[in-house]
Amino acid sequence: MGKKGNVFFMGLLSTLAGGLFVGDRLYKMAAVPKLHEPDEEHSNKMIQTGRLWVRNNPDKKDIYLDALDKLHLHATFIPNKEQTHKYSICIHGINDNCEYMGAYAIHYHEKGFNVLLPDLRGHGKSEGGYAGFGVQDRYDILQWIYWIIKRDKEAKIILHGVSMGAATVLMTTGEHLPSNVVCAIEDSSYTTVKDEYRDVYHMMKGSFFPTAPLIELIRWEIKIRADYDINDGNCIEAVKRSKTPTMFIHGDSDKFIDPKMCRRLYESAACPKEYCTIINADHIQGIYIDTDRYWSKIDKFISDKIG
């Protein structure tokens, strides 16, 4: 091999090594959950109160089921004290667990709902060493939906998710759902997993590798390590198929997931839909930045669908 060939070969190896390093770094940052310590407190009082409400609730039940790929999944179920056919499945985001959804569960519980709080795969007490970003999680949520219906054939179910949990909700509505699922609330979803990976990469300090080949590298790393394809994580295509009435919520000051993504999702949705912007709210802060607006919009949206 000549001198020019050696230079080219060394340059190619250097580029591949750099890509592998950055790809591995991004995979670990975005796809491997950084789980909360059990006693770690949230900075917001409302969210922390909700965590403790779930953790210390005397009526809570730990529920387990096996996913289609045999992972052992966990959820916390808190039945209402009154006999009711109303259920809310509240779905957390990345790097957290079901306790985060306590503030949401409190509201639904006070409105007469039974609440089911799943730990997404790789989070909380559920098995799996990675975040599914909704791609596989949607099938897990389907499992939880049928867990409810098996016990209550008259169940009326609401799906409510935040961040990655919101994307999971939208991808779930893109599947064929039983009529028991009456509506969905998504708070701060991304449009596609690839779009979000791209945005996360651009926020990283020292990002230098070309975006398109890097995302493809990440895609293959995830296919090998976690056995799913991020190209399947497409909320835009899911809402085009959805027939489930859906409310789209986003804070206009979200610095983690671009608020414009919510508008794209809303405009693409074929289902009955409503749109709600929470002014001055950063990522998934709407519930406590403007609590009255947040819940009044949701309550009105679901009132004629669930009774």
N, C-alpha and C positions, 0 to 999 in steps of 0.2 A: 504494500500500500504506500503511495507517495505521500509527500509532506502535506499536500492539500487534503488528501483523503484522511490522513490522521487527524488533521485539524477539524475536519467535518465530523468525523466519528466521535472525537472527544467532545465537540460541541453538542452533538446529538445526545450523548450519554449525560452530559451536564444538564441539558434541558429536561431529559426524562427524569433524572434524579431530583431536579428541582420541582418538577411537576408532582412526582410521587410524594415528596416531602410536604408540599403545600396541600395536596389532596388528602394525605393522611391527617394533617393538622385540621383541615376543614371538616373531615369526617368525624374526628374526635370531638371537635367543638360543637358541631350541629347535630350529629346523629347518635352520639353516645350521651345519654342523660347524665346530668350532674344532680344527683338526688339530694333533697333536703334532709338534714338531720331531723329526727322526730321532734326535738324540742326547739328547733329553729323558729324564731318568731318573724312574722311578716311586718313590714314597716307600716302598713295601713291597719288601723284598729278594726275596721269592719271585716277585713279579710281574716285577721287573726282571731277575732271573735267567732267567725264561721268555722275556722279550723278546730277550735276548741269545742264548738257545738257538736261537730261530727265526732271528734275524738272521745268526748266524754258522754255522749248521748246514751242513756240507759236502754233505749229501745233499738239501738243499732244491731245489725246482724252482718257478720262476715260471710259473703257468698263467693263460691268458687265454681268455675266451669272450665272446660278445656276448649281452646280455640281449635279451628279447623286443622291447624298445623301442630296441634297437641301441646302448645304452650298452656301452662296453668295460669288462668286469669282470676283476678280478685276484684270484687266490688263491695262497697258498703251499702246496705239497704236499710233505710229508716222508714218504717211504715207510719202512716198517719194514725192518730188515736181514734179517728172516726172511720167507719167503714166507707171506702171510696174506691171507685174504678179509675181515678185520675193518677197518672204517674208522670214524673219528670226524670229523664235521664240527663244528668249534668256532667259534662265532660271537660276535664282540665287540659292545660297546655303542656308544652315541653318542660322538662326539668322539675316537674312538680308531682303531686299525687292527688287522690280524690278529696283530701281534706281541703284543698284550695277552693273547691266548689261549695264549701259550707255556707258562705254568705248567700249564694244563689239558692241553695237547698232550704235555708231558713225561710226565705220568701215563699217558695213553692209550698213548703210544709204548712206555713201559716194560711195559705190559700186553699188548704185541704187536699194537697197532693201527697202520695207516697213518693219518696225520692230514692233513686238508685244512682250511686256515685261510683263509676268504674275507675279502677287504676288502669290506664292504658298500658299496653305491653312495654316492658322495660322500665316501668315506673311503679312506685309504691310496692305493693305486695304481689304484683303480677310478674311473671317470668318474662325473660327476653333481655338482651343486653344492648338494645338499640331503640331509637325512636322510629316509629313507623310512619309518621307524618300523614296519617290517614289512609295510606295505601292499603295496608293490611288491617288497620284498626277499624275500618268500616265494616269488615266482616265480623270482627269481634263485637261491635255494637249491634249488628244484626243478631248475634248470638244472645246478647243481653235482652234485646227486644223480645225474642222468642222465649227467653227465660220468664219474662213477665207474662206473656200471653198464655204460656202453658199453665200458669197458676191462676190467671184471670182472663177468661176469653172475652170479657166485656171491657177490657182495659182500653183507656184512651191515653195515648202516650205523646208527650212533648219531648223533643230533643233540644238541648241547650248546651252549646259548646263555646269555649273561648280559645282564641289563637289556634294552635294546632288542633285543639278540641273542636273549634269551629270548622276548620277544614275537614275534620273527620265527620262532623255532622253533614256538611254539604256533600261529601263523597258518599255518605250513607244514603242520602236522599236521591242520589243518582242511581241507586239500585232499586230493584223491585221490592217495595215495602208493603207489608200488610196494612189494611185500612185502619188498624188500631193506631197507627202513627198519624196524628192529626195535624201536627205542625212542627216547625223547627225554628230555632233562634240561633243565628250565627253571630258571634261577636269577635270581629277582627281576624277574619280568615285571610290567607294569601290566595292568589289566583291559581298558581301551580307550585309544586315543590321546586321545580327548576328555577322559577322566577325568584322564589325566596332564597334558595341557595346562592343565586347570583347576587341578590341584594346583600345578603350576609357577608359574602366574600368582599364586596365593594366597601363594606364597613370595617373590614379588618385592616389593621395597620400593616404597612409594608406589602400590600398585595401588588404583585408584579407580573404574575403569570397570565397569559391571555385567557379571558373568561370562558369562551366557548369550549376550547379543549380541556380546560380545567373541570368544567361541569360534566363533560363526557367522562373524564377520568373518575370523578366522584361517583357518577352513575354506575360505572363498572365496579368500583370498590364496594358500593352498597349492594350491588347484585351478588357479589362474591361473599361479602361478610354477613349481610342481613337477608339475602334471598328475596329481594323485591326490586322493582324497577321504578326509579323516581319519575320516569316518563308517564307512569300510570297515576301519578298524583296530580290529577288535573281537575280542579274544582269548577273551572269554566265549563268543561264538557259535562260534568256531573249535573250542574244546575240547568243545563240545556235539556237534560233528560228528566229532570225532577218534576213530579206532580204534587209534591208536598208543599203546602203553603209555608213560606219562609220569610222571616224578618232579617234584614241585613243591617247590622250595627257596626259603627266604627267611630273612633275618636279622630277629630280632625288634626290633632297634634301628635299622632302616632309616629314615633321615630323608628320603630322596629319593623312594622309591616305598613307599607305605603297605603294611606287612605284611598288613593286612586284605585287600588285593587278592589275595594268594596264596590265602587261605582261600576267597574267592569263586570263584577260578579252579578250585581243587581240587574244591569242591562242585558246580560246574557241569559238570565233565568227565565225559563218557560212557565214556571209555576206561579200561582197567586203569590204576590210579594208586596213587601213594604220596606222602606229605607229609613234609617234613623242615624243622623250624625250627632255625636255628643261633642259639644264645643269645649275646647281647651283640654280634652282628655288625651293623654298619651296611651301607650299600648295597654289594652284591657283595663283602663281606669274608669270607664264610663259608669260603672256601678257605684262608685263612690265620689266621682267628680260631680255628677248630677243624678243623684239617686232617684229623685222624684220623676224626672223625665224618663230615665232608663226604665223604671218599672211601670210607669203609667202607659208608655208606648207598648210594652210587652203585654201587660194585662189586657189592654184594649184589643190587641191583635189576637190573643188566644181566647178571649171571652166567648165569641160566637162560634168557636171551633170545638170547644171542649165542654161548654156549659157551666 
